[in-house]
Amino acid sequence: MKLVTRTQLGWPASAAPTQTSTKGVKVHYEGTEVSTKLLTDHAACIAEWQAIRKSHLANQKEHYADIAYNYGACPHGCLLEGRGIGKRTGANGNQPLNVAHYAIVGLVGSEGLTEPTDEMLSAIRDGIELLRQHGAGDEILGHRDGYATSCPGGPLYAWVKKGAPRPKGTEPASPPAKFEPFPGAAWFSMGRKSPIVARMHDRLVAVGCNRYRSSANKDTIGSGDVASYEAFQRKLGFTGSAATWPPGPASWAELKVPRA
């Protein structure tokens, strides 16, 4: 998964309402003309994502708390963090629909760039699986399912109707050998003993967040490690429930815990 975090985008923690579970995920598209420049210039993808957030925040009618989507997906296979994990979407049409499903948008539109690349479909799938790890149910729907709209457009909707399969040849890449992959939120249980915990501890010291007393055993998760990691998440800009234990994939990627 090639995740571009809010921190990397220069955005603060999302002010969107907290929501930790849904029936599943709805897939969206932009619904306007999208430049084909995105196919060859990843900087244009980031600029597009930034522009969407700016447009949503300027929308006086809708009064968005943040960019409407939980995640976006670009033609190069990057998953772009929007509201992110544990945040209610603002994209599905009304509050009952927003409560029911999270939202991921592919950066394609009704003109110009209209066909999602296999890499984009893979990134959407990455987002679906990530949200499932954090409370999303199994449903995968299009925006038009339950709301009168053409979104997510013909090509994306046809893919959704097939069950949103990951395209062949786009299986998730192995994580960089030098960093420990995210082991899943459930792994971080109190009393867990592992060399990974010791390396996590060392990284928290290195980034200046071991301001609390650590566990008696460096390789065992204790209350001190919990407090230290929460301090690290606050340092990244996370607030509220997003800054609490256990670690999430976005902050874990930023900590860069080395592999043995």
C-alpha positions in Angstrom: 0.0 0.0 0.0 1.4 3.4 -1.0 -0.3 5.6 1.6 0.1 9.4 1.4 -0.8 10.7 4.9 -2.4 13.9 6.0 0.9 14.8 7.7 2.7 14.4 4.3 0.0 16.6 2.7 0.6 19.3 5.4 -2.9 18.9 6.8 -3.9 19.0 10.5 -5.9 16.2 12.0 -9.4 16.0 10.6 -12.2 17.9 12.3 -14.8 15.5 10.9 -17.1 13.7 13.4 -15.9 10.5 14.8 -17.4 7.2 13.6 -15.7 3.9 14.3 -17.9 1.5 12.3 -20.1 1.3 9.2 -21.8 -1.3 7.0 -19.0 -0.9 4.5 -17.6 1.4 1.9 -19.1 3.4 -1.0 -17.0 4.2 -4.1 -17.1 7.6 -5.8 -15.7 9.6 -8.7 -15.3 13.3 -9.1 -18.2 13.8 -11.5 -16.5 16.6 -13.4 -13.7 16.9 -16.0 -10.4 15.4 -14.7 -7.2 16.2 -16.5 -5.4 13.3 -18.2 -2.2 14.9 -16.9 -2.7 12.9 -13.8 -1.7 9.8 -15.7 1.9 11.0 -16.2 2.4 13.5 -13.4 1.9 12.3 -9.8 2.4 15.9 -8.6 -0.8 16.7 -10.5 -2.6 14.0 -8.4 -1.5 15.6 -5.2 -2.5 19.0 -6.5 -5.9 17.6 -7.5 -6.4 16.1 -4.0 -5.4 19.4 -2.4 -7.8 21.3 -4.6 -10.7 19.0 -3.7 -10.2 19.7 0.0 -10.0 23.4 -0.7 -13.2 23.4 -2.7 -15.0 21.4 0.0 -13.9 23.7 2.8 -15.1 26.7 0.8 -18.5 25.2 0.2 -20.8 27.4 2.2 -23.9 25.4 1.4 -22.6 22.0 2.7 -20.4 23.4 5.5 -17.9 20.5 5.2 -15.7 19.9 8.3 -13.0 18.6 6.0 -12.5 17.0 2.6 -15.7 14.9 2.2 -14.0 11.5 1.5 -12.2 9.2 3.9 -9.6 8.4 1.1 -8.8 9.1 -2.5 -7.0 6.9 -5.0 -4.8 8.2 -7.8 -3.8 6.6 -11.2 -0.4 5.7 -9.8 -1.8 3.5 -7.1 -1.4 5.9 -4.2 -4.0 5.9 -1.4 -4.5 9.5 -0.4 -5.6 10.1 3.2 -8.7 12.3 3.5 -10.8 12.2 6.7 -9.1 8.9 7.3 -9.9 6.2 9.8 -12.6 6.6 12.4 -14.2 9.6 10.7 -17.7 10.0 9.3 -17.7 10.7 5.6 -19.5 13.8 4.2 -19.8 12.4 0.6 -22.7 10.0 0.4 -25.6 12.5 0.1 -27.1 12.9 3.6 -26.4 12.0 7.1 -28.1 8.6 7.2 -26.2 7.5 4.1 -22.9 9.0 5.6 -23.4 7.0 8.8 -24.0 3.8 6.8 -20.8 3.8 4.7 -17.3 5.3 4.5 -16.3 6.8 1.2 -13.4 6.4 -1.2 -13.1 8.4 -4.4 -11.1 7.5 -7.5 -9.5 10.5 -9.2 -11.5 10.1 -12.4 -14.4 12.1 -13.8 -17.1 12.4 -16.4 -14.7 13.9 -19.0 -11.0 13.7 -19.7 -9.7 11.0 -17.4 -12.7 8.7 -17.1 -11.1 5.2 -17.0 -9.5 4.1 -13.7 -6.1 2.4 -14.1 -5.5 -1.0 -12.6 -3.2 0.8 -10.1 -6.1 3.1 -9.0 -8.4 0.1 -8.6 -5.8 -1.6 -6.5 -5.4 1.6 -4.3 -9.2 1.7 -3.8 -9.1 -1.9 -2.7 -6.2 -1.0 -0.3 -8.5 1.6 1.2 -11.4 -0.8 1.5 -9.2 -3.3 3.3 -7.7 -0.7 5.6 -11.1 0.6 6.6 -12.3 -3.0 7.2 -9.4 -3.4 9.7 -10.9 -0.4 11.5 -14.6 -1.1 11.7 -16.0 -1.1 8.2 -18.3 -3.9 7.3 -18.2 -6.0 4.1 -20.5 -4.0 1.8 -18.9 -2.4 -1.2 -21.4 -0.1 -3.1 -21.3 2.8 -5.5 -22.5 6.2 -4.5 -25.5 5.8 -6.7 -26.7 2.8 -4.6 -29.2 4.6 -2.4 -28.8 8.1 -3.8 -29.9 9.7 -7.1 -26.6 10.3 -8.9 -24.5 8.9 -11.7 -21.5 8.6 -9.4 -19.1 6.7 -9.5 -19.5 6.7 -13.3 -19.8 3.7 -15.6 -16.3 2.2 -15.5 -15.9 2.4 -11.7 -19.5 1.2 -11.1 -19.1 -1.8 -13.3 -16.0 -2.8 -11.3 -18.0 -2.3 -8.0 -20.7 -4.5 -9.3 -18.2 -7.3 -9.9 -17.2 -7.1 -6.2 -14.3 -4.6 -6.6 -11.7 -7.3 -7.3 -8.1 -6.4 -7.1 -6.7 -6.4 -10.6 -4.2 -9.2 -11.5 -0.6 -8.1 -11.2 -1.4 -5.4 -8.6 -1.2 -7.4 -5.4 0.1 -5.4 -2.5 3.8 -4.8 -2.7 6.0 -6.2 0.1 6.9 -3.5 2.6 10.4 -2.0 2.4 12.8 -4.5 3.9 14.2 -2.0 6.4 10.9 -1.2 8.1 8.6 -3.4 10.2 5.2 -3.8 8.5 2.1 -2.8 10.5 1.1 -5.9 12.4 -2.6 -4.9 12.9 -4.2 -3.0 15.8 -5.1 -6.2 17.7 -1.4 -7.1 17.9 -0.8 -4.3 20.3 -2.2 -5.9 23.4 -0.9 -5.2 26.9 1.8 -7.6 27.9 2.7 -8.5 24.4 6.4 -9.5 24.4 8.3 -9.2 21.1 11.6 -7.8 19.7 9.4 -5.5 17.7 8.2 -3.8 20.9 11.8 -3.2 21.9 12.5 -1.6 18.5 9.3 0.5 18.8 10.6 1.7 22.2 13.9 2.7 20.7 12.2 4.7 17.9 10.0 6.5 20.4 13.1 7.5 22.3 14.7 8.6 19.0 11.8 10.9 18.1 11.6 12.4 21.6 8.4 10.8 22.7 9.6 8.5 25.5 8.6 11.1 28.0 6.9 8.6 30.3 8.2 5.7 32.2 8.5 2.6 30.0 7.6 -1.0 30.9 10.0 -2.8 33.2 10.9 -5.0 30.3 11.8 -3.1 27.2 10.4 -5.8 24.9 7.0 -6.0 26.6 4.1 -3.6 26.1 3.1 -1.7 29.2 1.3 1.5 30.2 4.5 3.6 29.6 4.7 2.4 26.0 1.0 3.3 25.5 1.5 6.8 26.8 4.7 7.3 24.8 3.0 6.1 21.6 0.0 8.4 22.2 2.5 11.3 22.6 4.0 10.4 19.2 0.5 10.4 17.6 -0.2 13.8 19.0 3.1 15.0 17.7 2.0 13.9 14.2 -1.1 16.0 14.6 -3.7 13.4 15.5 -6.3 14.4 18.0 -9.1 12.8 19.9 -9.7 9.1 19.4 -7.3 9.1 16.5 -4.5 9.9 18.9 -5.2 7.1 21.3 -3.8 3.6 21.6 -3.5 1.2 19.7 -1.3 2.4 16.9 -2.8 2.7 13.4 -1.1 2.1 10.1 -0.5 5.8 9.3 1.4 6.6 12.5 3.2 3.3 12.4 4.5 4.1 8.9 5.7 7.4 10.2 7.5 5.9 13.2 9.6 3.7 10.8 10.4 0.8 13.2 13.4 -1.1 11.7 13.1 -4.7 10.9 15.5 -7.1 12.5 
